């Protein structure tokens, strides 16, 4: 019997698998959503796909049909017999049963030959941001990230200046990637049903070589948002405020502005000149 997402509930019951809330397990059962993710990802036989949290393999099954190789990290070892059964027809899938955040992922990645490296995953809500930060810290040669995340979190990722969702995380991620929403996902297509809707977000790598010092940039951004309701004069007291105000004037701003009013290019300009 060929695996399909619709059979997920039946498979879990037959295997006596108890879903674990502490792992943020919400498994997708709508094959149409998975097909749309695969289509948007534009995976081919030159692509190595990294998947975090394959669950029972609903997305993995489709990824394996399109990609050269699929490397998965699954923290829940009780899912091993289910995954092995559902993915038994594929020789191009490797699953490491451990916490992605504690693994040496770059060491594993470089065992493969590939032309393109994608991350495609339905990320656990409770640990979405740490996973994305870790992926960036690994400095992998990524071409694209396509992840399903909680809608509220995804809105923060792609937030623009002067919006309530704009934060230091928005600036951090937008420094590395062009970010856009590609799909809305209802809470009704998961088991168990979560309390929130989801979105699928695409992160496409961008050139960021015009920044002189990343460490200075990220510290500046973090400090600027330190107390979001306070202005830059209050949040950046340890900096050369005269120099910062001189730069801000180019953008018709001054030190009474809040961090949420500055787009990424203004932060870069300040960081390059302080």
PyMOL commands that set and color helices and strands:
alter all, ss='L'
color gray80, all
select helices_A, chain A and resi 5-14+21-23+31-41+58-66+77-86+100-102+105-109+125-137+151-157+168-176+187-189+214-224+232-235+241-249+259-261+264-273
alter helices_A, ss='H'
color red, helices_A
select strands_A, chain A and resi 27-28+47-52+69-73+93-96+116-122+144-150+177-185+190-191+198-205
alter strands_A, ss='S'
color yellow, strands_A
deselect
rebuild
show_as cartoon
